[in-house]
Amino acid sequence: MNRKAEAASDHGDEAALRKPVHDKDYRENFARSLFLTGKITQEAAHALSPRIKELRAASGDPITLYIDSPGGSSAV
């Protein structure tokens, strides 16, 4: 493969990564979804913890966590 083809291939891969992924069951699973908005802090983690435990106790179904954050430590 020549450099031009490699560059085109690389560009295509990047475009694929930017393509949004749609969860077909999004609305069905909404009841087991949690949202974290703002900075990721110890306080935010402590606020989510009881809700996560509650959902886990209710069912073994997956829990989805949506994060909309400018940053912070994700290892809290």
ROLOLUM-105002 format. One record per residue: residue in one letter; residue number from 1; chain; x, y, z of N, C-alpha, C in turn. Coordinates in Angstrom, 3 decimals, always signed. Each point is the difference from the previous one (the first is absolute). Layout:
N
+------+-----+-------+----------+----------+----------+----------+----------+----------+----------+----------+----------+
: rest :  nr : kette :      n_x :      n_y :      n_z :     ca_x :     ca_y :     ca_z :      c_x :      c_y :      c_z :
+------+-----+-------+----------+----------+----------+----------+----------+----------+----------+----------+----------+
:    A : NUM :     A :        X :        Y :        Z :        X :        Y :        Z :        X :        Y :        Z :
...
+------+-----+-------+----------+----------+----------+----------+----------+----------+----------+----------+----------+
This chain:
76
+------+-----+-------+----------+----------+----------+----------+----------+----------+----------+----------+----------+
: rest :  nr : kette :      n_x :      n_y :      n_z :     ca_x :     ca_y :     ca_z :      c_x :      c_y :      c_z :
+------+-----+-------+----------+----------+----------+----------+----------+----------+----------+----------+----------+
:    M :   1 :     A :   +0.861 :   -1.175 :   +0.000 :   -0.861 :   +1.175 :   +0.000 :   +0.904 :   +1.234 :   +0.000 :
:    N :   2 :     A :   -0.321 :   +0.958 :   -0.863 :   +0.822 :   +1.208 :   -0.050 :   -0.415 :   +0.982 :   +1.087 :
:    R :   3 :     A :   +0.817 :   +1.046 :   +0.164 :   -0.267 :   +0.965 :   +1.084 :   -1.350 :   +0.685 :   -0.149 :
:    K :   4 :     A :   -0.380 :   +0.309 :   -1.235 :   -1.286 :   +0.665 :   -0.229 :   -1.148 :   -0.913 :   +0.455 :
:    A :   5 :     A :   +0.090 :   -1.274 :   -0.351 :   -1.035 :   -0.955 :   +0.405 :   -0.004 :   -0.184 :   +1.512 :
:    E :   6 :     A :   +1.193 :   -0.038 :   +0.609 :   +0.078 :   -0.125 :   +1.456 :   -0.650 :   +1.194 :   +0.682 :
:    A :   7 :     A :   +0.259 :   +1.194 :   -0.516 :   -0.587 :   +1.212 :   +0.578 :   -1.511 :   -0.032 :   -0.127 :
:    A :   8 :     A :   -0.501 :   -0.446 :   -1.149 :   -1.449 :   -0.076 :   -0.196 :   -0.604 :   -1.021 :   +0.955 :
:    S :   9 :     A :   +0.703 :   -1.123 :   +0.158 :   -0.477 :   -1.032 :   +0.908 :   -0.031 :   +0.515 :   +1.430 :
:    D :  10 :     A :   +1.064 :   +0.692 :   +0.411 :   +0.046 :   +0.569 :   +1.344 :   -1.116 :   +1.003 :   +0.194 :
:    H :  11 :     A :   -0.232 :   +0.842 :   -0.996 :   -1.051 :   +1.014 :   +0.099 :   -1.358 :   -0.675 :   +0.159 :
:    G :  12 :     A :   -0.218 :   -1.082 :   -0.738 :   -1.266 :   -0.721 :   +0.096 :   -0.216 :   -0.579 :   +1.380 :
:    D :  13 :     A :   +1.067 :   -0.519 :   +0.602 :   -0.108 :   -0.550 :   +1.345 :   -0.363 :   +1.083 :   +1.004 :
:    E :  14 :     A :   +0.608 :   +1.178 :   -0.143 :   -0.311 :   +1.110 :   +0.903 :   -1.446 :   +0.425 :   -0.162 :
:    A :  15 :     A :   -0.478 :   +0.052 :   -1.242 :   -1.388 :   +0.391 :   -0.248 :   -0.949 :   -1.010 :   +0.633 :
:    A :  16 :     A :   +0.356 :   -1.271 :   -0.067 :   -0.846 :   -1.035 :   +0.601 :   -0.051 :   +0.151 :   +1.510 :
:    L :  17 :     A :   +1.113 :   +0.394 :   +0.609 :   +0.023 :   +0.191 :   +1.449 :   -0.874 :   +1.166 :   +0.428 :
:    R :  18 :     A :   -0.125 :   +1.013 :   -0.845 :   -0.810 :   +1.168 :   +0.345 :   -1.483 :   -0.236 :   -0.232 :
:    K :  19 :     A :   -0.342 :   -1.045 :   -0.732 :   -1.394 :   -0.282 :   -0.317 :   -0.742 :   -0.393 :   +1.280 :
:    P :  20 :     A :   -1.143 :   +0.630 :   +0.285 :   -0.720 :   -0.327 :   +1.236 :   -0.555 :   -1.423 :   -0.038 :
:    V :  21 :     A :   -0.019 :   -0.624 :   +1.146 :   -0.555 :   -1.342 :   +0.128 :   -1.361 :   +0.138 :   +0.658 :
:    H :  22 :     A :   -1.005 :   -0.572 :   -0.623 :   -1.355 :   +0.107 :   +0.534 :   -0.394 :   -1.315 :   +0.656 :
:    D :  23 :     A :   -0.436 :   +0.090 :   +1.237 :   -0.469 :   -1.168 :   +0.733 :   -1.474 :   -0.176 :   -0.314 :
:    K :  24 :     A :   -0.341 :   -1.069 :   -0.713 :   -1.394 :   -0.204 :   -0.398 :   -0.923 :   -0.187 :   +1.201 :
:    D :  25 :     A :   +0.549 :   -0.434 :   +1.122 :   -0.804 :   -0.207 :   +1.202 :   +0.088 :   +1.176 :   +0.968 :
:    Y :  26 :     A :   +0.451 :   +1.149 :   -0.492 :   +0.229 :   +1.169 :   +0.862 :   -1.202 :   +0.304 :   +0.878 :
:    R :  27 :     A :   -1.161 :   +0.128 :   -0.574 :   -1.187 :   +0.364 :   +0.789 :   -0.443 :   -1.132 :   +0.918 :
:    E :  28 :     A :   +0.174 :   -1.228 :   -0.437 :   -0.400 :   -1.131 :   +0.830 :   +0.855 :   -0.092 :   +1.260 :
:    N :  29 :     A :   +1.269 :   +0.351 :   -0.098 :   +0.921 :   -0.120 :   +1.124 :   +0.138 :   +1.295 :   +0.797 :
:    F :  30 :     A :   -0.777 :   +1.003 :   -0.331 :   +0.141 :   +1.309 :   +0.620 :   -0.193 :   -0.057 :   +1.518 :
:    A :  31 :     A :   -0.840 :   -0.910 :   +0.477 :   -0.265 :   -0.103 :   +1.439 :   +1.241 :   -0.460 :   +0.767 :
:    R :  32 :     A :   +0.926 :   -0.641 :   -0.672 :   +1.225 :   -0.478 :   +0.656 :   +1.196 :   +0.809 :   -0.465 :
:    S :  33 :     A :   -0.243 :   +1.273 :   -0.276 :   +1.063 :   +0.906 :   -0.436 :   +0.243 :   +1.058 :   +1.059 :
:    L :  34 :     A :   +1.264 :   +0.339 :   +0.195 :   +0.387 :   +1.058 :   +0.925 :   +0.788 :   +1.036 :   -0.779 :
:    F :  35 :     A :   -0.092 :   +1.235 :   +0.440 :   +0.679 :   +1.096 :   -0.680 :   +0.922 :   +0.715 :   +0.971 :
:    L :  36 :     A :   +1.228 :   +0.202 :   -0.418 :   +0.971 :   +0.770 :   +0.774 :   +0.363 :   +1.210 :   -0.839 :
:    T :  37 :     A :   -0.390 :   +1.174 :   +0.477 :   +0.316 :   +1.230 :   -0.723 :   +0.888 :   +0.859 :   +0.877 :
:    G :  38 :     A :   +0.909 :   +0.701 :   -0.619 :   +0.924 :   +0.836 :   +0.748 :   +1.296 :   -0.731 :   +0.273 :
:    K :  39 :     A :   +0.816 :   +0.601 :   +0.833 :   +1.305 :   -0.561 :   +0.325 :   -0.125 :   -1.325 :   +0.738 :
:    I :  40 :     A :   +0.910 :   -0.903 :   -0.289 :   +0.032 :   -1.279 :   +0.707 :   +0.775 :   +0.209 :   +1.300 :
:    T :  41 :     A :   -0.727 :   -0.110 :   +1.111 :   +0.596 :   +0.228 :   +1.317 :   -0.394 :   -1.140 :   +0.936 :
:    Q :  42 :     A :   +0.637 :   -0.032 :   +1.156 :   -0.375 :   -0.977 :   +1.033 :   -1.464 :   +0.182 :   +0.377 :
:    E :  43 :     A :   -0.431 :   +1.247 :   +0.120 :   -1.384 :   +0.282 :   +0.386 :   -0.975 :   -0.552 :   -1.035 :
:    A :  44 :     A :   +0.325 :   +0.178 :   -1.277 :   -0.861 :   -0.510 :   -1.069 :   -0.069 :   -1.525 :   +0.055 :
:    A :  45 :     A :   +1.132 :   -0.635 :   +0.227 :   +0.042 :   -1.462 :   +0.103 :   -0.820 :   -0.483 :   +1.191 :
:    H :  46 :     A :   +0.120 :   +0.686 :   +1.123 :   -0.764 :   -0.375 :   +1.195 :   -1.497 :   +0.215 :   -0.210 :
:    A :  47 :     A :   -0.373 :   +0.992 :   -0.787 :   -1.415 :   +0.249 :   -0.275 :   -0.594 :   -1.097 :   -0.890 :
:    L :  48 :     A :   +0.780 :   -0.545 :   -0.923 :   -0.486 :   -1.053 :   -0.898 :   -0.033 :   -1.373 :   +0.660 :
:    S :  49 :     A :   +0.860 :   -0.222 :   +0.947 :   +0.164 :   -1.319 :   +0.598 :   -1.300 :   -0.617 :   +0.531 :
:    P :  50 :     A :   -0.816 :   +0.713 :   +0.776 :   -1.237 :   -0.616 :   +0.503 :   -0.961 :   -0.409 :   -1.119 :
:    R :  51 :     A :   -0.067 :   +0.808 :   -1.037 :   -0.900 :   -0.314 :   -1.120 :   +0.493 :   -1.240 :   -0.759 :
:    I :  52 :     A :   +1.314 :   -0.109 :   -0.173 :   +0.563 :   -1.180 :   -0.662 :   -0.310 :   -1.253 :   +0.821 :
:    K :  53 :     A :   +0.184 :   +0.091 :   +1.316 :   -0.288 :   -1.143 :   +0.875 :   -1.479 :   -0.378 :   -0.053 :
:    E :  54 :     A :   -0.864 :   +1.000 :   -0.044 :   -1.441 :   -0.235 :   -0.077 :   -0.361 :   -0.734 :   -1.295 :
:    L :  55 :     A :   +0.550 :   +0.457 :   -1.121 :   -0.282 :   -0.637 :   -1.286 :   +0.552 :   -1.426 :   -0.048 :
:    R :  56 :     A :   +1.183 :   -0.212 :   +0.564 :   +0.603 :   -1.343 :   +0.020 :   -0.834 :   -0.956 :   +0.842 :
:    A :  57 :     A :   -0.539 :   +0.496 :   +1.111 :   -0.815 :   -0.850 :   +0.872 :   -1.326 :   -0.369 :   -0.667 :
:    A :  58 :     A :   -0.528 :   +0.898 :   -0.822 :   -1.288 :   -0.222 :   -0.642 :   +0.082 :   -1.019 :   -1.131 :
:    S :  59 :     A :   +1.147 :   -0.033 :   -0.692 :   +0.111 :   -0.873 :   -1.165 :   +1.456 :   -0.143 :   -0.418 :
:    G :  60 :     A :   +0.285 :   -1.088 :   -0.676 :   +1.336 :   -0.211 :   -0.541 :   +0.164 :   +0.576 :   -1.396 :
:    D :  61 :     A :   -1.043 :   +0.684 :   -0.494 :   +0.069 :   +0.612 :   -1.329 :   +1.070 :   +1.084 :   -0.026 :
:    P :  62 :     A :   +0.524 :   +0.296 :   -1.188 :   +1.049 :   +1.023 :   -0.109 :   -0.460 :   +1.381 :   +0.466 :
:    I :  63 :     A :   +0.933 :   +0.745 :   +0.539 :   -0.204 :   +1.394 :   +0.392 :   +0.874 :   +0.830 :   -0.930 :
:    T :  64 :     A :   -0.592 :   +1.033 :   -0.597 :   +0.751 :   +0.869 :   -0.904 :   +0.299 :   +1.308 :   +0.707 :
:    L :  65 :     A :   +1.261 :   +0.411 :   -0.031 :   +0.420 :   +1.264 :   +0.601 :   +0.426 :   +0.937 :   -1.120 :
:    Y :  66 :     A :   -0.718 :   +1.108 :   -0.136 :   +0.342 :   +1.024 :   -0.984 :   +0.788 :   +1.086 :   +0.716 :
:    I :  67 :     A :   +1.137 :   +0.368 :   -0.554 :   +0.857 :   +1.015 :   +0.612 :   +0.143 :   +1.174 :   -0.949 :
:    D :  68 :     A :   -0.348 :   +1.191 :   +0.494 :   +0.193 :   +1.248 :   -0.736 :   +0.837 :   +0.884 :   +0.910 :
:    S :  69 :     A :   +1.304 :   -0.053 :   -0.187 :   +0.909 :   +0.635 :   +0.939 :   +1.145 :   +0.696 :   -0.714 :
:    P :  70 :     A :   +0.427 :   +1.138 :   +0.548 :   +1.178 :   +0.655 :   -0.563 :   +1.288 :   -0.693 :   +0.438 :
:    G :  71 :     A :   -0.097 :   -0.926 :   +0.927 :   +1.184 :   -0.735 :   +0.442 :   -0.028 :   -0.281 :   +1.479 :
:    G :  72 :     A :   +1.126 :   -0.386 :   +0.505 :   +0.120 :   -0.399 :   +1.390 :   +0.570 :   -1.401 :   +0.033 :
:    S :  73 :     A :   +0.079 :   -0.574 :   +1.153 :   +0.559 :   -1.339 :   +0.130 :   -1.099 :   -1.029 :   -0.180 :
:    S :  74 :     A :   +0.177 :   -0.913 :   -0.938 :   -0.993 :   -1.057 :   -0.185 :   +0.337 :   -1.225 :   +0.840 :
:    A :  75 :     A :   +1.014 :   +0.103 :   +0.833 :   +0.404 :   -1.118 :   +0.852 :   -0.476 :   +0.189 :   +1.431 :
:    V :  76 :     A :   -1.071 :   +0.780 :   +0.201 :   -0.501 :   +0.233 :   +1.349 :   -0.837 :   -1.165 :   +0.456 :
+------+-----+-------+----------+----------+----------+----------+----------+----------+----------+----------+----------+
